[in-house]
Amino acid sequence: CGNSLLKLFPDIKEKQLKEIFVFKRPWSAQYKYESLSEYKDYIFLLETHKSNLIFRFQILPLAETQELLFLGTPWITSTEQLKEKGLLLSDFALYDSITDM
């Protein structure tokens, strides 16, 4: 996981996905490789259990290892929310729309 995600969830490497996030879209997705890999062409919305922060993710299934690569970003809609979560613009990719704020 990236440094920004570690900033928000320092213990994320010791947790399973379902311990941190709940699926908002697609809501019918299950926390299993077979189920999630079917949604490889979808944008996922996941909400954190603790901070009610929503993330947008794309999933890339890695068939050879039966792992899933999550590529995503927090859905931040204001500079106030950015400050509230302790994030900086430099925590985001240059192509992320948040850097337009």
Secondary structure, DSSP 8 states (H G I E B T S, - for coil): --HHHHHH-TTGGGS-HHHHEEEEESTT--SSHHHHHTTTTS-EEEEETTT--EEEEEEEEETTTTEEEEEEEE---SHHHHHHTT--GGGS-TTSGGGG-
